[in-house]
Amino acid sequence: MRSGAPDGGELLGDADRSAEVWVQVGLWGGLLSGAALVLIGVLTMIAGFVGPGVWISAVGALTVLGFVLMRRFRAR
């Protein structure tokens, strides 16, 4: 007689889907935060603070590059 409780396979499938959602949220969040750093760096340079603006933009560009590479090469 079946009790109606989900078996382990169903729970594992739900956990896999939930983990995939959080991976996507993290990757998109990283991309957006890197893009925001690039924008802040550009605005800083426009305001006349070229040195710090270059560094902020460089950090943002490396962040975006890192998250793009993670999206591209992550294990499935």
N, CA, C and O atoms as CSV, one atom per row, in Angstrom:
chain,resi,resn,atom,element,x,y,z
A,1,MET,N,N,0.836,-1.181,0.000
A,1,MET,CA,C,0.000,0.000,0.000
A,1,MET,C,C,0.886,1.252,0.000
A,1,MET,O,O,1.881,1.318,0.722
A,2,ARG,N,N,0.524,2.208,-0.791
A,2,ARG,CA,C,1.316,3.418,-0.942
A,2,ARG,C,C,0.862,4.465,0.066
A,2,ARG,O,O,-0.337,4.682,0.244
A,3,SER,N,N,1.812,5.111,0.723
A,3,SER,CA,C,1.472,6.072,1.773
A,3,SER,C,C,1.257,7.483,1.236
A,3,SER,O,O,0.710,8.328,1.944
A,4,GLY,N,N,1.669,7.753,0.019
A,4,GLY,CA,C,1.516,9.096,-0.540
A,4,GLY,C,C,2.736,9.978,-0.329
A,4,GLY,O,O,2.788,11.092,-0.850
A,5,ALA,N,N,3.706,9.505,0.417
A,5,ALA,CA,C,4.918,10.289,0.648
A,5,ALA,C,C,5.796,10.234,-0.600
A,5,ALA,O,O,5.863,9.195,-1.258
A,6,PRO,N,N,6.464,11.325,-0.933
A,6,PRO,CA,C,7.337,11.303,-2.112
A,6,PRO,C,C,8.537,10.404,-1.861
A,6,PRO,O,O,9.034,10.317,-0.737
A,7,ASP,N,N,8.993,9.748,-2.894
A,7,ASP,CA,C,10.185,8.916,-2.739
A,7,ASP,C,C,11.440,9.775,-2.885
A,7,ASP,O,O,11.360,10.955,-3.226
A,8,GLY,N,N,12.592,9.174,-2.625
A,8,GLY,CA,C,13.853,9.921,-2.654
A,8,GLY,C,C,14.149,10.545,-3.995
A,8,GLY,O,O,14.730,11.628,-4.060
A,9,GLY,N,N,13.758,9.877,-5.075
A,9,GLY,CA,C,14.030,10.402,-6.407
A,9,GLY,C,C,13.324,11.716,-6.664
A,9,GLY,O,O,13.896,12.623,-7.269
A,10,GLU,N,N,12.085,11.826,-6.209
A,10,GLU,CA,C,11.352,13.079,-6.403
A,10,GLU,C,C,11.978,14.208,-5.601
A,10,GLU,O,O,12.078,15.336,-6.084
A,11,LEU,N,N,12.399,13.910,-4.382
A,11,LEU,CA,C,13.029,14.946,-3.569
A,11,LEU,C,C,14.348,15.401,-4.167
A,11,LEU,O,O,14.658,16.592,-4.175
A,12,LEU,N,N,15.124,14.448,-4.669
A,12,LEU,CA,C,16.395,14.798,-5.278
A,12,LEU,C,C,16.173,15.670,-6.514
A,12,LEU,O,O,16.919,16.621,-6.745
A,13,GLY,N,N,15.156,15.352,-7.304
A,13,GLY,CA,C,14.863,16.167,-8.475
A,13,GLY,C,C,14.499,17.592,-8.099
A,13,GLY,O,O,14.922,18.540,-8.760
A,14,ASP,N,N,13.721,17.746,-7.046
A,14,ASP,CA,C,13.369,19.080,-6.574
A,14,ASP,C,C,14.601,19.833,-6.086
A,14,ASP,O,O,14.752,21.026,-6.349
A,15,ALA,N,N,15.476,19.135,-5.377
A,15,ALA,CA,C,16.690,19.775,-4.874
A,15,ALA,C,C,17.596,20.199,-6.030
A,15,ALA,O,O,18.199,21.272,-5.985
A,16,ASP,N,N,17.694,19.363,-7.060
A,16,ASP,CA,C,18.514,19.720,-8.223
A,16,ASP,C,C,17.972,20.963,-8.914
A,16,ASP,O,O,18.737,21.846,-9.301
A,17,ARG,N,N,16.664,21.032,-9.068
A,17,ARG,CA,C,16.065,22.215,-9.705
A,17,ARG,C,C,16.276,23.453,-8.842
A,17,ARG,O,O,16.574,24.527,-9.364
A,18,SER,N,N,16.127,23.318,-7.548
A,18,SER,CA,C,16.323,24.450,-6.648
A,18,SER,C,C,17.770,24.937,-6.687
A,18,SER,O,O,18.025,26.141,-6.709
A,19,ALA,N,N,18.713,23.998,-6.694
A,19,ALA,CA,C,20.124,24.374,-6.759
A,19,ALA,C,C,20.435,25.080,-8.077
A,19,ALA,O,O,21.193,26.049,-8.098
A,20,GLU,N,N,19.859,24.602,-9.163
A,20,GLU,CA,C,20.094,25.230,-10.470
A,20,GLU,C,C,19.575,26.664,-10.481
A,20,GLU,O,O,20.211,27.553,-11.047
A,21,VAL,N,N,18.437,26.888,-9.866
A,21,VAL,CA,C,17.881,28.247,-9.791
A,21,VAL,C,C,18.842,29.161,-9.038
A,21,VAL,O,O,19.098,30.285,-9.469
A,22,TRP,N,N,19.379,28.680,-7.905
A,22,TRP,CA,C,20.278,29.518,-7.117
A,22,TRP,C,C,21.601,29.750,-7.837
A,22,TRP,O,O,22.204,30.813,-7.687
A,23,VAL,N,N,22.059,28.780,-8.609
A,23,VAL,CA,C,23.275,28.980,-9.410
A,23,VAL,C,C,23.035,30.093,-10.428
A,23,VAL,O,O,23.874,30.977,-10.599
A,24,GLN,N,N,21.894,30.045,-11.098
A,24,GLN,CA,C,21.566,31.084,-12.081
A,24,GLN,C,C,21.449,32.458,-11.420
A,24,GLN,O,O,21.932,33.450,-11.964
A,25,VAL,N,N,20.812,32.518,-10.255
A,25,VAL,CA,C,20.687,33.792,-9.526
A,25,VAL,C,C,22.072,34.337,-9.191
A,25,VAL,O,O,22.333,35.529,-9.356
A,26,GLY,N,N,22.956,33.463,-8.721
A,26,GLY,CA,C,24.309,33.906,-8.386
A,26,GLY,C,C,25.094,34.390,-9.591
A,26,GLY,O,O,25.796,35.398,-9.520
A,27,LEU,N,N,24.975,33.675,-10.690
A,27,LEU,CA,C,25.704,34.080,-11.894
A,27,LEU,C,C,25.194,35.400,-12.448
A,27,LEU,O,O,25.983,36.271,-12.813
A,28,TRP,N,N,23.874,35.548,-12.511
A,28,TRP,CA,C,23.326,36.820,-13.001
A,28,TRP,C,C,23.642,37.965,-12.041
A,28,TRP,O,O,23.928,39.080,-12.476
A,29,GLY,N,N,23.593,37.694,-10.748
A,29,GLY,CA,C,23.946,38.730,-9.767
A,29,GLY,C,C,25.386,39.177,-9.916
A,29,GLY,O,O,25.686,40.366,-9.811
A,30,GLY,N,N,26.283,38.225,-10.161
A,30,GLY,CA,C,27.690,38.579,-10.373
A,30,GLY,C,C,27.899,39.406,-11.619
A,30,GLY,O,O,28.669,40.366,-11.618
A,31,LEU,N,N,27.209,39.033,-12.685
A,31,LEU,CA,C,27.320,39.807,-13.928
A,31,LEU,C,C,26.811,41.235,-13.735
A,31,LEU,O,O,27.440,42.196,-14.177
A,32,LEU,N,N,25.677,41.356,-13.077
A,32,LEU,CA,C,25.105,42.692,-12.870
A,32,LEU,C,C,25.961,43.544,-11.935
A,32,LEU,O,O,26.097,44.748,-12.154
A,33,SER,N,N,26.536,42.941,-10.903
A,33,SER,CA,C,27.380,43.729,-9.999
A,33,SER,C,C,28.662,44.175,-10.703
A,33,SER,O,O,29.137,45.289,-10.479
A,34,GLY,N,N,29.223,43.311,-11.552
A,34,GLY,CA,C,30.398,43.724,-12.325
A,34,GLY,C,C,30.083,44.844,-13.294
A,34,GLY,O,O,30.864,45.783,-13.450
A,35,ALA,N,N,28.924,44.740,-13.949
A,35,ALA,CA,C,28.509,45.806,-14.872
A,35,ALA,C,C,28.287,47.115,-14.123
A,35,ALA,O,O,28.610,48.189,-14.631
A,36,ALA,N,N,27.739,47.025,-12.925
A,36,ALA,CA,C,27.532,48.240,-12.117
A,36,ALA,C,C,28.871,48.868,-11.746
A,36,ALA,O,O,29.001,50.092,-11.747
A,37,LEU,N,N,29.872,48.038,-11.428
A,37,LEU,CA,C,31.199,48.584,-11.124
A,37,LEU,C,C,31.803,49.288,-12.328
A,37,LEU,O,O,32.420,50.343,-12.184
A,38,VAL,N,N,31.634,48.719,-13.506
A,38,VAL,CA,C,32.144,49.377,-14.718
A,38,VAL,C,C,31.463,50.729,-14.895
A,38,VAL,O,O,32.127,51.725,-15.182
A,39,LEU,N,N,30.152,50.771,-14.728
A,39,LEU,CA,C,29.420,52.029,-14.869
A,39,LEU,C,C,29.869,53.052,-13.825
A,39,LEU,O,O,30.055,54.225,-14.150
A,40,ILE,N,N,30.042,52.625,-12.592
A,40,ILE,CA,C,30.515,53.542,-11.540
A,40,ILE,C,C,31.907,54.057,-11.883
A,40,ILE,O,O,32.203,55.234,-11.679
A,41,GLY,N,N,32.767,53.172,-12.407
A,41,GLY,CA,C,34.109,53.610,-12.801
A,41,GLY,C,C,34.087,54.632,-13.915
A,41,GLY,O,O,34.836,55.608,-13.883
A,42,VAL,N,N,33.233,54.414,-14.901
A,42,VAL,CA,C,33.124,55.367,-16.015
A,42,VAL,C,C,32.596,56.711,-15.511
A,42,VAL,O,O,33.105,57.764,-15.893
A,43,LEU,N,N,31.585,56.671,-14.660
A,43,LEU,CA,C,31.057,57.926,-14.109
A,43,LEU,C,C,32.096,58.638,-13.248
A,43,LEU,O,O,32.153,59.868,-13.227
A,44,THR,N,N,32.912,57.867,-12.541
A,44,THR,CA,C,33.990,58.459,-11.739
A,44,THR,C,C,35.004,59.151,-12.641
A,44,THR,O,O,35.494,60.233,-12.318
A,45,MET,N,N,35.319,58.519,-13.779
A,45,MET,CA,C,36.254,59.150,-14.720
A,45,MET,C,C,35.657,60.413,-15.326
A,45,MET,O,O,36.360,61.407,-15.504
A,46,ILE,N,N,34.364,60.382,-15.645
A,46,ILE,CA,C,33.705,61.563,-16.206
A,46,ILE,C,C,33.722,62.712,-15.191
A,46,ILE,O,O,33.834,63.880,-15.560
A,47,ALA,N,N,33.609,62.357,-13.902
A,47,ALA,CA,C,33.627,63.376,-12.856
A,47,ALA,C,C,35.021,63.962,-12.637
A,47,ALA,O,O,35.168,64.931,-11.892
A,48,GLY,N,N,36.034,63.398,-13.267
A,48,GLY,CA,C,37.365,63.974,-13.184
A,48,GLY,C,C,38.353,63.166,-12.369
A,48,GLY,O,O,39.527,63.530,-12.298
A,49,PHE,N,N,37.919,62.091,-11.759
A,49,PHE,CA,C,38.813,61.248,-10.968
A,49,PHE,C,C,39.231,60.047,-11.824
A,49,PHE,O,O,38.722,58.938,-11.662
A,50,VAL,N,N,40.171,60.302,-12.739
A,50,VAL,CA,C,40.513,59.303,-13.748
A,50,VAL,C,C,41.199,58.089,-13.123
A,50,VAL,O,O,40.845,56.957,-13.451
A,51,GLY,N,N,42.154,58.292,-12.248
A,51,GLY,CA,C,42.903,57.171,-11.661
A,51,GLY,C,C,42.000,56.164,-10.954
A,51,GLY,O,O,42.016,54.980,-11.292
A,52,PRO,N,N,41.212,56.619,-9.974
A,52,PRO,CA,C,40.313,55.672,-9.306
A,52,PRO,C,C,39.261,55.088,-10.251
A,52,PRO,O,O,38.866,53.932,-10.101
A,53,GLY,N,N,38.815,55.869,-11.203
A,53,GLY,CA,C,37.828,55.376,-12.164
A,53,GLY,C,C,38.340,54.226,-12.995
A,53,GLY,O,O,37.610,53.279,-13.285
A,54,VAL,N,N,39.616,54.314,-13.382
A,54,VAL,CA,C,40.228,53.232,-14.168
A,54,VAL,C,C,40.282,51.959,-13.327
A,54,VAL,O,O,39.957,50.877,-13.817
A,55,TRP,N,N,40.688,52.083,-12.067
A,55,TRP,CA,C,40.775,50.902,-11.201
A,55,TRP,C,C,39.403,50.287,-10.957
A,55,TRP,O,O,39.254,49.066,-11.009
A,56,ILE,N,N,38.411,51.110,-10.695
A,56,ILE,CA,C,37.057,50.596,-10.459
A,56,ILE,C,C,36.533,49.901,-11.706
A,56,ILE,O,O,35.942,48.825,-11.614
A,57,SER,N,N,36.743,50.501,-12.863
A,57,SER,CA,C,36.297,49.887,-14.115
A,57,SER,C,C,37.031,48.583,-14.387
A,57,SER,O,O,36.435,47.622,-14.871
A,58,ALA,N,N,38.323,48.546,-14.076
A,58,ALA,CA,C,39.095,47.326,-14.301
A,58,ALA,C,C,38.590,46.190,-13.411
A,58,ALA,O,O,38.459,45.055,-13.868
A,59,VAL,N,N,38.309,46.488,-12.152
A,59,VAL,CA,C,37.775,45.464,-11.245
A,59,VAL,C,C,36.417,44.987,-11.751
A,59,VAL,O,O,36.138,43.788,-11.740
A,60,GLY,N,N,35.580,45.907,-12.190
A,60,GLY,CA,C,34.272,45.525,-12.725
A,60,GLY,C,C,34.391,44.672,-13.978
A,60,GLY,O,O,33.657,43.698,-14.142
A,61,ALA,N,N,35.312,45.034,-14.860
A,61,ALA,CA,C,35.491,44.265,-16.095
A,61,ALA,C,C,36.012,42.857,-15.790
A,61,ALA,O,O,35.577,41.891,-16.417
A,62,LEU,N,N,36.926,42.732,-14.847
A,62,LEU,CA,C,37.415,41.401,-14.464
A,62,LEU,C,C,36.315,40.575,-13.802
A,62,LEU,O,O,36.247,39.361,-13.995
A,63,THR,N,N,35.462,41.224,-13.029
A,63,THR,CA,C,34.338,40.522,-12.405
A,63,THR,C,C,33.390,39.989,-13.477
A,63,THR,O,O,32.980,38.829,-13.431
A,64,VAL,N,N,33.052,40.828,-14.426
A,64,VAL,CA,C,32.175,40.395,-15.521
A,64,VAL,C,C,32.824,39.254,-16.295
A,64,VAL,O,O,32.164,38.260,-16.601
A,65,LEU,N,N,34.102,39.385,-16.614
A,65,LEU,CA,C,34.804,38.334,-17.340
A,65,LEU,C,C,34.785,37.011,-16.573
A,65,LEU,O,O,34.547,35.951,-17.153
A,66,GLY,N,N,35.035,37.081,-15.281
A,66,GLY,CA,C,35.020,35.873,-14.470
A,66,GLY,C,C,33.665,35.189,-14.465
A,66,GLY,O,O,33.589,33.966,-14.590
A,67,PHE,N,N,32.599,35.956,-14.323
A,67,PHE,CA,C,31.270,35.355,-14.298
A,67,PHE,C,C,30.840,34.863,-15.680
A,67,PHE,O,O,30.111,33.876,-15.783
A,68,VAL,N,N,31.278,35.534,-16.733
A,68,VAL,CA,C,30.984,35.040,-18.085
A,68,VAL,C,C,31.679,33.699,-18.306
A,68,VAL,O,O,31.087,32.769,-18.855
A,69,LEU,N,N,32.933,33.603,-17.878
A,69,LEU,CA,C,33.657,32.342,-18.028
A,69,LEU,C,C,33.024,31.240,-17.184
A,69,LEU,O,O,32.957,30.092,-17.624
A,70,MET,N,N,32.559,31.568,-15.977
A,70,MET,CA,C,31.893,30.560,-15.151
A,70,MET,C,C,30.609,30.076,-15.806
A,70,MET,O,O,30.314,28.881,-15.778
A,71,ARG,N,N,29.845,30.983,-16.393
A,71,ARG,CA,C,28.626,30.585,-17.075
A,71,ARG,C,C,28.954,29.682,-18.275
A,71,ARG,O,O,28.239,28.725,-18.570
A,72,ARG,N,N,30.035,30.012,-18.940
A,72,ARG,CA,C,30.390,29.278,-20.154
A,72,ARG,C,C,30.894,27.867,-19.861
A,72,ARG,O,O,30.543,26.915,-20.559
A,73,PHE,N,N,31.716,27.741,-18.827
A,73,PHE,CA,C,32.433,26.490,-18.598
A,73,PHE,C,C,31.977,25.715,-17.365
A,73,PHE,O,O,32.631,24.743,-16.987
A,74,ARG,N,N,30.890,26.107,-16.733
A,74,ARG,CA,C,30.494,25.384,-15.512
A,74,ARG,C,C,30.024,23.977,-15.851
A,74,ARG,O,O,29.475,23.720,-16.922
A,75,ALA,N,N,30.255,23.083,-14.913
A,75,ALA,CA,C,29.852,21.672,-15.118
A,75,ALA,C,C,28.351,21.550,-15.002
A,75,ALA,O,O,27.718,22.200,-14.169
A,76,ARG,N,N,27.795,20.710,-15.847
A,76,ARG,CA,C,26.348,20.520,-15.805
A,76,ARG,C,C,26.016,19.199,-15.193
A,76,ARG,O,O,24.841,18.853,-15.069
